[in-house]
Amino acid sequence: MKKLIVLICLLAGSTLTAQNYYLYVTAESEDEVSVVKFDGKKAETIKNIPVGVWPAEIEGPHGITVDPNGEYWYLSLAHGNPYGKLYKYKTGTDEVVGTVELGLFPASMQISPVTGLLYCVNFNLHGDMVPSTVSVVDVESMTELEQITTGAMPHGSRLSRDGMKHYSVAMMSGELFEIDALDLRVSHKLDLDEASKMVGMDHSTMDHSQMGHDMGGMGTEKKEEGMDHSKMNHDMGGMKHSAFKPTWVSPHPSKDLVYVAGNGADEVLEINTQTWKPTRKFVTDKGPYNIDLSPDGKFMVVSYKTAGKTGIWNLETGEEVARIGNSQKVTHGVAISSDSKYAFVSVEGIG
């Protein structure tokens, strides 16, 4: 499945100086990573990198990230026997310099500039609907240090602006998880189906005496030392099947806020990570999937996978300032340049 890149300028009417931008783009069904160069006017593929080791098998490059220093880039190959792998490549030469086995269907990931560790969700796309994990990897030795249990089908692996908190969502169980990046434990979780219902409620008419103010009703949990996950009900008979269906989470670059894509609810939720309460709801087009925020904190770009469009939101006003039809039907990933000038959107080809 080839992917095309849609380029969106976030600074309409501004004078943009010439600069080259380079992107790594995965093609999951091609077992290939493309290097794309954009000079401010034209985008071109300057290199295609074959990945994987089994010529007769599709190994599925899925998640990709570059380390904070730009010296190496990392790629998750989702398909395995049964476990997927993380590959480490040297930037420039694009040669493999290390690998490590992770969990079932490793997907999105990011590296903390503080700990130097990589955090990768194990999406477990083809397995039973039970809680999966986040793998924590020492990228110097390419060693998996820990697998932290979260929810069913975790996706969207992003770190807070200070690199101290890791955020992911569980698509099928409908939860937002915060992991302490240092002690590698779940520090908070939030039931997103319940959180979505709370936004816009008239709290003056509610009987607060019947509410659990320990936040148990909201599904928020503080860190519990020695939590015994073996005592949890891990089949989908006991675990709700989320209608909100979260697929991505992006932290704000300067505020204690995260933004969660509700793929099943056609909305994006803004969550305050100090109070662990929802603060705003953005009603979107069909199937919001990935989110990125401009580093200057002004814009949110959302890929609408079902609608085949891309939305641009002004975070200050809460207004959608543009909704753009894409060149192909299946809109996927979003990445905004470090200077906040451009959004790059990958769009899946069909056939």
C-alpha positions as CSV (number, residue, x, y, z in Angstrom):
1,M,0.0,0.0,0.0
2,K,1.7,3.1,-1.2
3,K,1.3,6.4,0.6
4,L,1.2,9.9,-0.8
5,I,2.1,13.0,1.1
6,V,-0.3,16.0,1.3
7,L,1.4,19.3,2.1
8,I,-0.5,21.9,4.0
9,C,0.8,25.4,4.7
10,L,-0.2,26.7,8.1
11,L,1.0,30.2,7.5
12,A,-1.2,31.5,4.8
13,G,-0.1,34.9,3.5
14,S,3.4,34.7,5.1
15,T,6.7,35.1,3.4
16,L,8.4,31.7,3.7
17,T,12.1,31.5,3.4
18,A,13.7,28.6,1.4
19,Q,14.4,25.6,3.5
20,N,14.6,21.8,2.8
21,Y,12.5,19.4,4.8
22,Y,13.1,15.7,4.9
23,L,10.5,13.1,5.9
24,Y,10.6,9.3,6.4
25,V,7.3,7.7,5.3
26,T,6.4,4.0,5.8
27,A,4.5,1.9,3.2
28,E,3.2,-0.9,5.3
29,S,2.2,-3.4,2.5
30,E,5.3,-2.6,0.4
31,D,7.9,-3.2,3.2
32,E,9.5,0.0,2.2
33,V,10.4,3.4,3.8
34,S,10.6,6.4,1.5
35,V,12.7,9.5,2.1
36,V,10.8,12.6,0.9
37,K,12.4,16.0,0.3
38,F,10.3,19.2,0.3
39,D,11.9,22.5,-0.6
40,G,9.0,24.7,0.2
41,K,7.5,24.3,-3.3
42,K,7.9,20.8,-4.5
43,A,8.1,17.4,-2.8
44,E,10.0,14.5,-4.3
45,T,11.0,11.0,-3.2
46,I,14.8,10.9,-3.1
47,K,15.2,7.4,-1.8
48,N,13.3,4.2,-1.2
49,I,14.6,1.9,1.5
50,P,13.6,-1.8,1.5
51,V,13.0,-3.0,5.0
52,G,12.5,-6.5,6.6
53,V,14.3,-9.7,6.1
54,W,11.8,-12.1,4.6
55,P,11.3,-11.5,0.8
56,A,8.2,-13.6,0.6
57,E,6.5,-12.1,3.6
58,I,4.9,-8.7,4.3
59,E,6.5,-7.6,7.6
60,G,4.6,-4.4,7.9
61,P,6.6,-1.3,8.7
62,H,4.3,0.7,10.9
63,G,5.7,3.1,13.5
64,I,8.7,5.4,12.7
65,T,10.6,8.0,14.8
66,V,13.8,9.9,14.7
67,D,15.9,10.3,17.9
68,P,16.1,13.9,19.4
69,N,19.7,14.3,18.1
70,G,18.8,13.2,14.6
71,E,21.5,10.5,14.5
72,Y,19.3,7.5,14.2
73,W,15.8,6.6,13.1
74,Y,13.7,3.7,14.4
75,L,11.1,1.5,12.7
76,S,8.7,-1.0,14.1
77,L,8.0,-4.0,11.9
78,A,4.5,-5.1,13.1
79,H,4.3,-8.7,11.8
80,G,6.4,-11.4,13.4
81,N,6.3,-15.0,14.6
82,P,4.4,-14.0,16.6
83,Y,6.2,-10.9,17.9
84,G,7.3,-7.9,16.0
85,K,10.6,-6.1,16.0
86,L,12.2,-2.7,16.4
87,Y,14.9,-1.7,14.0
88,K,17.5,1.0,14.5
89,Y,19.0,2.7,11.4
90,K,21.8,5.2,11.0
91,T,20.5,8.5,9.5
92,G,22.1,9.3,6.2
93,T,23.4,5.8,5.3
94,D,20.1,4.2,6.4
95,E,21.9,1.0,7.4
96,V,20.5,-1.3,10.1
97,V,22.7,-1.0,13.3
98,G,20.5,-2.9,15.8
99,T,17.2,-4.8,16.3
100,V,15.2,-6.0,19.3
101,E,12.0,-8.1,19.6
102,L,9.0,-6.4,21.2
103,G,5.4,-7.5,21.7
104,L,2.5,-8.3,19.4
105,F,2.2,-5.8,16.5
106,P,4.5,-3.0,17.7
107,A,3.2,0.3,16.3
108,S,3.7,4.0,17.1
109,M,6.6,5.1,19.3
110,Q,8.6,8.1,20.5
111,I,11.9,8.7,22.4
112,S,12.1,10.8,25.6
113,P,14.8,13.5,25.4
114,V,15.1,13.1,29.2
115,T,15.4,9.4,29.8
116,G,16.7,8.5,26.3
117,L,14.3,5.6,26.3
118,L,12.0,4.6,23.5
119,Y,8.3,3.9,24.3
120,C,6.4,1.7,21.7
121,V,2.8,0.5,21.9
122,N,2.1,-3.1,21.1
123,F,-1.1,-2.7,19.2
124,N,-1.9,-6.5,19.1
125,L,-4.1,-6.0,16.0
126,H,-4.7,-9.7,15.3
127,G,-4.8,-11.1,18.8
128,D,-7.5,-11.5,21.5
129,M,-9.2,-8.3,22.8
130,V,-7.2,-8.3,26.0
131,P,-5.0,-5.6,27.6
132,S,-1.7,-5.2,25.7
133,T,1.5,-3.4,26.6
134,V,3.9,-0.5,26.0
135,S,7.5,-1.7,25.4
136,V,10.3,0.4,26.9
137,V,13.6,0.1,25.1
138,D,17.1,1.2,25.9
139,V,18.1,2.3,22.4
140,E,21.9,2.4,23.1
141,S,22.0,-1.4,23.7
142,M,18.7,-2.1,21.9
143,T,17.3,-4.0,24.9
144,E,13.7,-4.2,25.9
145,L,13.6,-3.1,29.6
146,E,10.0,-3.5,30.4
147,Q,6.5,-4.2,29.0
148,I,3.9,-2.0,30.8
149,T,0.3,-3.3,30.7
150,T,-2.3,-0.8,29.5
151,G,-5.5,-1.5,27.6
152,A,-6.9,-3.3,24.6
153,M,-5.2,-2.3,21.3
154,P,-3.0,0.6,22.5
155,H,-2.1,3.2,19.9
156,G,-0.7,6.7,19.6
157,S,2.6,6.8,21.6
158,R,3.5,10.4,22.6
159,L,5.5,12.1,25.3
160,S,4.8,15.3,27.3
161,R,6.8,18.4,26.4
162,D,9.2,17.8,29.3
163,G,9.7,14.1,28.4
164,M,8.6,12.9,31.8
165,K,5.1,11.5,30.9
166,H,4.1,9.1,28.2
167,Y,0.6,9.0,26.8
168,S,-1.2,6.4,24.8
169,V,-4.8,5.3,24.2
170,A,-6.4,1.9,24.1
171,M,-8.7,1.8,21.0
172,M,-11.0,-1.1,22.0
173,S,-11.3,-0.5,25.8
174,G,-11.6,3.3,25.3
175,E,-8.9,4.5,27.7
176,L,-6.2,7.2,28.0
177,F,-3.1,6.1,29.8
178,E,-0.3,8.2,31.4
179,I,2.9,6.4,32.2
180,D,5.7,7.9,34.4
181,A,8.7,7.9,32.1
182,L,11.1,7.4,34.9
183,D,9.5,4.7,37.2
184,L,7.7,3.0,34.2
185,R,4.3,2.6,35.9
186,V,0.9,3.7,34.9
187,S,0.3,7.0,36.8
188,H,-3.2,7.8,35.5
189,K,-5.9,6.4,33.3
190,L,-9.2,7.9,32.0
191,D,-12.4,6.3,30.7
192,L,-12.8,8.3,27.4
193,D,-16.4,7.2,26.8
194,E,-17.4,8.7,30.1
195,A,-15.2,11.7,29.6
196,S,-16.9,12.5,26.3
197,K,-20.3,12.5,28.0
198,M,-19.1,15.0,30.6
199,V,-18.2,17.7,28.2
200,G,-21.2,20.1,27.8
201,M,-23.2,18.7,30.7
202,D,-25.1,21.1,32.9
203,H,-23.5,20.2,36.2
204,S,-25.9,22.5,38.2
205,T,-28.7,20.0,37.6
206,M,-26.7,17.0,38.6
207,D,-27.0,15.2,42.0
208,H,-23.4,15.3,43.0
209,S,-24.2,13.3,46.2
210,Q,-24.5,10.2,43.9
211,M,-21.2,10.7,42.2
212,G,-18.0,8.9,43.2
213,H,-15.7,11.9,43.9
214,D,-12.8,9.5,44.1
215,M,-13.1,9.7,40.3
216,G,-13.9,6.0,40.1
217,G,-16.9,6.9,38.0
218,M,-14.7,8.7,35.5
219,G,-12.4,5.7,35.3
220,T,-9.4,7.7,36.6
221,E,-6.9,5.8,38.7
222,K,-3.9,6.9,40.6
223,K,-0.7,4.9,40.5
224,E,-1.0,1.7,42.5
225,E,2.2,0.0,43.7
226,G,2.2,-3.7,42.9
227,M,-1.0,-3.6,40.9
228,D,-1.9,-7.3,40.2
229,H,-3.0,-7.4,36.6
230,S,-3.7,-11.1,36.9
231,K,-6.7,-10.3,39.0
232,M,-8.3,-8.1,36.3
233,N,-11.0,-9.4,33.9
234,H,-9.1,-9.5,30.6
235,D,-11.8,-10.9,28.3
236,M,-14.1,-8.6,26.3
237,G,-17.0,-10.1,28.2
238,G,-15.9,-8.1,31.2
239,M,-14.2,-5.2,29.4
240,K,-16.4,-2.7,27.6
241,H,-16.1,-2.3,23.9
242,S,-15.5,1.4,23.4
243,A,-17.8,3.5,21.2
244,F,-15.4,6.4,21.5
245,K,-12.7,4.3,19.9
246,P,-9.6,6.5,20.5
247,T,-6.8,6.1,18.0
248,W,-4.3,8.9,18.9
249,V,-3.2,11.3,21.6
250,S,-1.0,14.4,21.3
251,P,0.2,16.5,24.2
252,H,0.2,20.3,23.9
253,P,3.7,21.8,23.5
254,S,3.4,24.3,26.3
255,K,0.2,23.5,28.4
256,D,-0.9,20.6,30.6
257,L,-3.3,19.4,27.9
258,V,-3.6,16.4,25.7
259,Y,-5.8,15.9,22.6
260,V,-7.4,12.6,21.9
261,A,-8.9,11.5,18.6
262,G,-12.2,9.7,19.0
263,N,-12.4,7.7,15.8
264,G,-15.8,6.2,16.6
265,A,-17.3,9.4,18.0
266,D,-16.2,11.8,15.3
267,E,-14.7,14.2,17.9
268,V,-11.4,15.2,19.5
269,L,-11.3,15.6,23.3
270,E,-9.1,18.1,25.1
271,I,-8.0,16.7,28.5
272,N,-6.4,18.7,31.3
273,T,-3.7,16.4,32.7
274,Q,-3.5,18.3,36.0
275,T,-7.2,17.7,36.9
276,W,-7.7,14.7,34.6
277,K,-11.0,16.1,33.4
278,P,-12.2,16.9,29.8
279,T,-12.2,20.6,29.1
280,R,-13.3,20.9,25.4
281,K,-14.8,18.8,22.6
282,F,-14.0,19.4,18.9
283,V,-16.7,18.0,16.7
284,T,-15.0,16.7,13.5
285,D,-15.7,15.1,10.2
286,K,-16.0,11.3,10.0
287,G,-13.3,9.1,11.5
288,P,-10.6,11.4,13.1
289,Y,-7.5,9.2,13.3
290,N,-4.2,11.0,13.8
291,I,-3.4,14.4,15.4
292,D,-0.4,16.7,15.5
293,L,-0.1,20.1,17.2
294,S,2.1,22.9,15.8
295,P,5.1,23.5,18.1
296,D,4.0,27.1,18.6
297,G,0.7,25.7,20.1
298,K,-1.5,27.6,17.7
299,F,-2.9,24.8,15.4
300,M,-4.2,21.3,15.6
301,V,-4.2,19.2,12.4
302,V,-6.4,16.1,12.3
303,S,-6.6,13.4,9.7
304,Y,-10.1,12.3,9.0
305,K,-9.5,8.7,7.8
306,T,-13.1,7.8,7.0
307,A,-13.9,11.1,5.3
308,G,-10.7,11.2,3.3
309,K,-10.0,14.8,4.5
310,T,-7.8,16.8,6.8
311,G,-9.0,19.4,9.3
312,I,-7.1,22.4,10.6
313,W,-8.2,23.8,14.0
314,N,-7.3,27.1,15.7
315,L,-6.7,26.0,19.3
316,E,-7.3,29.5,20.8
317,T,-10.7,29.9,19.3
318,G,-11.6,26.2,19.0
319,E,-12.7,26.8,15.4
320,E,-12.0,24.6,12.4
321,V,-10.4,27.0,10.0
322,A,-10.0,24.7,7.1
323,R,-11.2,21.2,5.9
324,I,-9.3,19.9,3.0
325,G,-10.2,17.0,0.7
326,N,-7.3,14.7,0.1
327,S,-6.0,13.2,-3.2
328,Q,-6.7,9.6,-2.0
329,K,-9.5,8.1,0.1
330,V,-7.7,6.9,3.2
331,T,-6.1,9.7,5.2
332,H,-3.6,8.5,7.8
333,G,-0.6,10.1,9.6
334,V,0.1,13.7,10.4
335,A,3.4,15.4,11.2
336,I,4.0,19.2,11.5
337,S,7.4,20.7,10.8
338,S,9.4,22.0,13.8
339,D,9.0,25.6,12.6
340,S,5.2,25.3,12.6
341,K,5.0,26.2,8.9
342,Y,3.8,23.0,7.3
343,A,1.8,19.9,8.0
344,F,2.7,16.7,6.2
345,V,-0.2,14.2,5.8
346,S,0.3,10.6,4.6
347,V,-2.6,9.3,2.5
348,E,-2.9,5.6,1.8
349,G,-3.2,4.4,-1.8
350,I,-5.6,1.6,-2.7
351,G,-4.4,-1.2,-5.0
